[in-house]
């Protein structure tokens, strides 16, 4: 598959990355089709940042392969590299430059520069042209990074925890920009986030990483539908609950969260001796939290 | 105005479906009402446009709204909304749900029917005044 017009924005095969004897990614196989907003979700250390860094060619794989727009990410051509935009949580922009001079520099650098998209994002974040980057607020700096990235008209936009540390207003503006500015059909957005409420609103698909491997890749409502929760009074000692993600005691009752159990789960559990079983539907946020805490067991090497 | 909240056990597209369904049922959105475009509603409630598109698709499949080419989406006339078999199925479901809720309350069946009649009475009068369905 050396075709530069690959149907996939990103394709990894058994991708691994070790730091010393610790792995950050392990046997990650993932194919992200072109277009759409994909949220990268996982606990700290699950491999989100490492995955983005491998895709950008900042670090090479220890094993397996990683392709971006059909090219090996370790040896990206200048042409393909120019079609990828990247934003980090640090919003690393040169502090001594003014907003206007940074915009001008980017406009000269990127052949597909979209002045309209830049202007729209700049307006939304109230970016003052004459101000030095070092004097911008956190929200404005994030807005500037996003404006510069979107105006490149990238085929792929990679964002590492872009709303971290932003106040609610800047966060809302960021999300609206991500959803509604630029040529939404043509750009594949992959962004990592810990804000699951935001992910539910924004993402076409959620990519869940657990321990450096792929745990789920599906639209938010589909992942949500795999997870159900119940309250029960009494559970026999040593009873193994199928698909258990999380169990906790609340005032003498037990709340359990389970994965991939059908509609007959209640009757099956009652057959095992459980009493007082009541469904306890969870929102997306809490369901995914339970998934992250309970999916798989730590695979120590 | 449709509202979605995160933390709700229903997925966002389902909250949109339920919100519009409720407004149609309550008469707040009478037949012929034009719905906001997919993009406009997505922007109003800050969600992904595909989520709104999915909700509109379900409402269309249920016969509650219809698309008029090049014009937009509109609330349908009530009689177009469902087939007779679909209406029968939904009635059976609703009754089964109701019955399972009231059994544990320990009323006599006659008492339950009388209570139900009281709520259906205004409806009977209204239908009598508007011949048709």
Interface residues (C-beta under 8 A of the other chain):
Chain A: X36 X37 X172 X175 X176 X179 X180 X184 X196 X197 X200 X201 X202 X203 X204 X220 X221 X224 X225 X281 X282 X283 X284 X285 X286
Chain B: X4 X6 X7 X8 X9 X11 X12 X13 X14 X39 X42 X43 X46 X47 X48 X49 X50 X51
